[in-house]
Amino acid sequence: MQLLFATTNKNKIAEIKAALSDNFRLLSLEEVGLADAEVEEPYLTLAENAIHKATCYEQLSGIDCFSEDTGLEADVLNGAPGVLSARYAGMPANSNKNIEKLLREMEGKNNRSARFRTVIALRMGGETHAFEGICEGTILFSKQGEAGFGYDPVFKPEGADSSFAEMTTHEKNQYSHRKKALIKLIQFLESNR
């Protein structure tokens, strides 16, 4: 089954390819000539943004398509950075600046509980389906590790001894919010082949 993944983020593509079985051929925006087509994320929820992106890229490509939107939600910051996670410190998006802003805003705060939330939206056969994955954890006081991307150096998932940035892709997938949403997507695809 051929699916377009509506992202230009090579880290996300690698993470999802590692999780998909051989039954699926994952296409990137680059492979279908849409890497420069920019689709805005104008909505206030992860689900709305994911559905919007999947719908736009499905229309542009003519290929069944899925998109995802992910946010980090810190309880003490009332769910921020949330839907603004990628551009939390402003544009152009910069992970180091986002992490610095997050740590600055959490200075002196004892409640470090947070979660990564991913919503994957699939446009297939003219219908829309959404799948959510959540990984509970805590925000660390400083960066730990060099792997991963985004907020991975400051997020430690519940039940783990290290940050996402200290884990291999395989280890991260045992906790990953994106993997949890992806499992739901794959179960849906397998049952509708």
C-alpha positions as CSV (number, residue, x, y, z in Angstrom):
1,M,0.0,0.0,0.0
2,Q,1.4,3.4,-1.0
3,L,1.0,6.3,1.4
4,L,2.2,9.9,1.3
5,F,3.5,11.2,4.6
6,A,2.9,15.0,4.5
7,T,6.2,16.2,6.1
8,T,9.6,17.4,5.1
9,N,11.1,16.5,8.5
10,K,13.6,13.7,7.8
11,N,13.7,12.7,11.5
12,K,9.9,12.0,11.5
13,I,10.2,10.1,8.2
14,A,12.9,7.9,9.5
15,E,11.0,7.3,12.8
16,I,7.9,6.3,10.9
17,K,9.6,4.2,8.3
18,A,11.3,2.2,11.1
19,A,7.9,1.5,12.6
20,L,6.0,0.6,9.3
21,S,5.9,-3.0,8.0
22,D,6.9,-3.9,4.4
23,N,3.2,-3.9,3.5
24,F,3.5,-0.1,3.1
25,R,5.5,2.1,0.8
26,L,6.0,5.4,2.5
27,L,6.4,8.4,0.1
28,S,7.8,11.7,1.3
29,L,6.7,15.1,0.0
30,E,10.1,15.3,-1.7
31,E,9.5,12.1,-3.6
32,V,6.3,13.4,-5.1
33,G,7.6,16.8,-5.9
34,L,5.7,18.7,-3.1
35,A,8.6,19.6,-0.8
36,D,8.3,23.3,-1.6
37,A,4.5,23.3,-1.3
38,E,3.8,25.1,2.0
39,V,0.6,24.4,3.8
40,E,-0.2,26.6,6.8
41,E,-1.2,25.3,10.3
42,P,-3.8,27.9,11.1
43,Y,-5.8,26.0,13.7
44,L,-5.7,25.9,17.5
45,T,-5.7,22.2,17.9
46,L,-3.3,19.4,16.8
47,A,-6.2,17.4,15.3
48,E,-7.4,20.3,13.1
49,N,-3.9,21.1,11.9
50,A,-3.2,17.4,11.1
51,I,-6.5,17.0,9.2
52,H,-5.9,20.3,7.3
53,K,-2.4,19.2,6.2
54,A,-3.5,15.7,5.2
55,T,-6.4,17.1,3.2
56,C,-4.4,19.7,1.3
57,Y,-1.6,17.3,0.4
58,E,-4.0,14.6,-0.7
59,Q,-5.6,17.1,-3.0
60,L,-2.2,18.3,-4.3
61,S,-0.8,14.8,-4.9
62,G,-3.9,12.6,-5.6
63,I,-2.4,10.0,-3.2
64,D,-3.9,8.7,0.0
65,C,-2.1,10.8,2.6
66,F,-1.5,11.1,6.3
67,S,-0.1,14.0,8.3
68,E,0.7,14.4,12.0
69,D,0.9,17.3,14.4
70,T,2.7,16.9,17.7
71,G,2.8,19.1,20.7
72,L,4.5,19.1,24.1
73,E,2.2,20.0,26.9
74,A,3.6,21.1,30.2
75,D,1.0,21.0,33.0
76,V,2.4,24.0,34.9
77,L,2.2,26.1,31.7
78,N,-1.4,25.3,31.2
79,G,-0.6,22.9,28.3
80,A,2.0,25.2,26.6
81,P,3.8,25.1,24.2
82,G,1.1,22.7,22.8
83,V,0.1,23.4,19.3
84,L,2.8,26.1,19.0
85,S,5.6,23.6,20.0
86,A,7.6,23.9,16.8
87,R,7.5,27.7,16.8
88,Y,7.4,28.3,20.5
89,A,10.3,30.8,20.5
90,G,9.1,32.4,17.2
91,M,10.0,32.0,13.6
92,P,12.1,30.6,12.0
93,A,11.5,27.5,14.0
94,N,14.6,26.6,16.1
95,S,14.6,23.6,18.5
96,N,17.4,25.0,20.8
97,K,15.6,28.4,21.2
98,N,12.3,26.5,21.9
99,I,14.0,24.4,24.6
100,E,15.7,27.5,26.1
101,K,12.3,29.3,26.3
102,L,10.6,26.3,27.8
103,L,13.3,25.9,30.5
104,R,13.2,29.6,31.3
105,E,9.4,29.6,31.7
106,M,9.7,26.5,34.0
107,E,12.4,27.9,36.2
108,G,11.5,27.6,39.9
109,K,8.5,25.3,39.1
110,N,8.3,22.0,41.0
111,N,5.6,20.5,38.8
112,R,7.6,19.1,35.8
113,S,4.8,16.8,34.5
114,A,4.2,17.0,30.8
115,R,3.2,14.9,27.8
116,F,3.9,14.6,24.2
117,R,0.6,14.3,22.2
118,T,0.5,13.3,18.5
119,V,-2.5,13.3,16.2
120,I,-2.2,11.5,12.9
121,A,-4.8,12.4,10.3
122,L,-5.4,10.0,7.4
123,R,-7.1,11.0,4.2
124,M,-8.0,7.7,2.4
125,G,-10.7,7.1,-0.2
126,G,-12.2,10.5,0.4
127,E,-12.7,10.0,4.1
128,T,-10.8,11.4,7.1
129,H,-9.6,9.4,10.1
130,A,-7.7,10.6,13.2
131,F,-5.5,8.6,15.6
132,E,-4.0,10.0,18.8
133,G,-0.9,8.9,20.8
134,I,0.2,10.3,24.2
135,C,3.4,9.8,26.1
136,E,3.4,11.0,29.7
137,G,6.6,12.2,31.3
138,T,8.5,15.0,32.9
139,I,10.5,18.0,31.7
140,L,14.1,17.8,32.8
141,F,16.0,20.8,34.3
142,S,18.6,20.7,31.6
143,K,19.4,19.0,28.3
144,Q,20.4,15.4,28.4
145,G,21.6,13.5,25.3
146,E,22.4,14.3,21.7
147,A,20.0,12.1,19.7
148,G,16.5,12.7,18.7
149,F,15.1,16.1,17.7
150,G,12.8,18.9,19.0
151,Y,12.3,18.7,22.8
152,D,13.8,15.2,23.1
153,P,16.8,16.4,25.2
154,V,14.6,17.8,28.0
155,F,11.8,15.1,28.0
156,K,12.0,11.9,30.1
157,P,9.1,9.5,29.4
158,E,7.3,7.9,32.4
159,G,9.0,4.6,33.3
160,A,12.3,5.5,31.6
161,D,15.7,6.4,33.1
162,S,16.8,8.7,30.4
163,S,15.6,11.4,28.0
164,F,14.4,10.7,24.5
165,A,17.6,12.2,23.3
166,E,19.6,9.6,25.1
167,M,17.7,6.7,23.5
168,T,18.1,4.8,20.3
169,T,15.2,5.0,17.8
170,H,14.2,1.5,18.9
171,E,14.2,2.5,22.6
172,K,12.3,5.7,21.9
173,N,9.6,3.7,20.0
174,Q,8.8,1.8,23.1
175,Y,7.4,5.0,24.7
176,S,6.8,7.2,21.7
177,H,3.6,9.2,21.3
178,R,4.1,9.1,17.6
179,K,4.5,5.3,17.6
180,K,1.3,4.9,19.7
181,A,-0.7,6.9,17.1
182,L,1.1,5.1,14.3
183,I,0.1,1.7,15.7
184,K,-3.6,2.8,15.6
185,L,-3.1,4.0,12.0
186,I,-1.5,0.7,11.0
187,Q,-4.2,-1.3,12.7
188,F,-6.8,0.7,10.8
189,L,-4.9,0.3,7.4
190,E,-4.4,-3.4,7.9
191,S,-8.1,-4.0,8.6
192,N,-9.1,-1.9,5.5
193,R,-6.7,-3.3,2.9
